[in-house]
Amino acid sequence: MLVEVCANSLESAINAEKAGADRIELCSELAVGGITPSYGLLKSIKERISIPVHVLIRPRSGDFSYSEAEFNIMLKDIALCSQLGVEGVVSGVLHTDFTLDVERTTTLIEASKGMKFTFHRAFDWVKDPKDTLKKLEDLKVDYLLTSGQRKSAIEGLSLLKDLKGHFPHITIMPGSGINDANVRSFLEEGFEAIHLSGTKFHRTLASPPQISMNSVYFLNDDKLGISNFETIKALVDKVK
């Protein structure tokens, strides 16, 4: 069974390799489902890690439907991954009605030529998982990362097994909440790959700071926080 570790830092990636993981999915900001890592992190990983590296191509948190500008950023990030010798990318695009954006996902796959392609957990939002997976199989996606459309992969095991049985030409990779206590459930069902972060938190400060820099106000799946023209203009007009 292939073990993919979702690594959010150089230290995480080094630990994953030392522990015997087969490859890493590199991303930043796990708290929002992951976004594309920085150039500096990506380059450092490629210099220090010998196992394959798959990189998350997701320009922001929130939904999986992107503006033209955001999509162009994704294509530029894929080109950078190719230049740095990355072995795979992890990405995908949906329409706002939770159906697969076939055209844009096809473009991402074509841009990733020479690298493996994983369609990520945007799949867990789609309305018709079997129809969507048939389209992804036709597009020759290599891996599908999914929790079986549930909070955790163990809760979604029934759908995961069903998808695995119907679509043998794409590797179904269960992810979300997988650990050493439940991984045998996936091994016994014949899954060829699993995905986990294996995260534990380490204290970095002796005490919490007086003011938190985290804000739940910005954590939305269905809304995006964007600097507003009118809001900024009203302030500028008062000070300029």
C-alpha positions, 0 to 999 in steps of 0.5 A, spaced: 500 500 500 502 506 498 502 511 503 502 519 502 503 524 507 500 531 506 506 535 509 505 542 510 513 544 512 520 542 510 520 538 517 513 535 516 516 532 509 523 530 512 519 526 518 514 523 513 520 520 509 524 518 515 518 514 517 517 510 511 512 514 507 512 513 499 511 520 497 508 527 500 503 531 498 506 538 499 501 544 501 500 549 506 495 551 511 492 545 512 486 548 517 483 551 510 484 544 506 491 546 504 493 551 499 499 551 494 506 552 498 511 557 496 516 557 491 521 557 497 518 551 501 517 547 494 525 548 492 527 546 499 523 540 499 526 538 492 533 539 495 532 535 501 527 530 500 528 523 495 521 520 495 516 523 490 513 530 491 506 531 489 504 539 490 497 541 491 495 546 486 489 551 489 490 558 489 486 560 495 481 557 500 474 557 500 470 553 494 473 550 488 471 555 482 476 560 480 476 566 476 480 567 470 486 570 474 486 565 479 486 559 474 492 563 470 495 563 477 494 555 477 497 554 470 503 558 472 504 554 479 504 547 475 509 550 470 513 552 476 512 545 479 515 542 472 521 546 472 523 544 479 522 536 477 516 535 481 513 528 480 505 530 481 500 535 482 494 535 486 488 539 483 481 540 480 476 545 478 468 545 480 462 549 477 458 553 482 453 548 482 458 542 484 459 539 478 465 537 475 468 543 470 471 538 465 474 544 460 478 547 466 480 540 469 482 538 462 487 544 461 490 542 468 491 535 466 494 537 460 499 542 463 501 537 468 503 532 462 509 528 464 507 528 472 502 524 475 495 528 476 491 527 483 484 530 483 483 532 490 477 532 495 473 537 491 470 530 489 467 530 496 462 536 494 460 533 487 452 531 486 453 525 482 460 521 484 459 516 479 458 520 473 464 525 476 469 519 477 467 516 470 469 523 467 475 523 471 477 516 468 476 518 461 480 524 462 486 519 465 486 522 472 491 517 476 489 518 483 482 520 486 483 523 493 477 522 497 473 521 504 467 518 500 463 524 501 463 524 509 467 527 514 472 522 515 474 516 510 472 511 515 465 514 515 465 514 507 468 507 506 461 504 503 462 509 497 469 508 497 469 501 496 463 502 491 467 507 487 473 502 487 469 496 485 466 500 479 472 504 476 479 500 476 483 504 472 483 510 477 487 509 484 482 511 489 486 514 495 482 514 501 484 520 505 481 524 512 482 521 519 486 515 517 491 513 522 494 507 525 488 505 529 483 504 522 488 503 516 487 496 516 480 497 514 482 500 508 488 495 507 483 489 508 479 492 502 484 492 497 485 499 497 492 501 493 494 508 496 492 512 503 493 519 505 494 522 511 497 528 515 499 524 521 499 531 525 501 533 532 501 539 535 508 542 538 508 548 543 512 554 540 510 559 546 510 558 553 504 562 553 498 564 548 499 571 546 495 577 548 491 577 541 490 572 536 492 572 529 487 567 527 480 569 525 474 565 524 471 570 520 475 569 514 473 561 514 468 560 509 467 555 504 461 559 500 464 566 501 470 569 499 474 575 502 476 580 497 479 587 498 473 591 496 474 597 492 468 602 495 471 600 502 478 602 500 476 608 496 472 611 502 478 611 506 483 613 501 479 619 500 479 621 507 486 621 508 489 623 501 
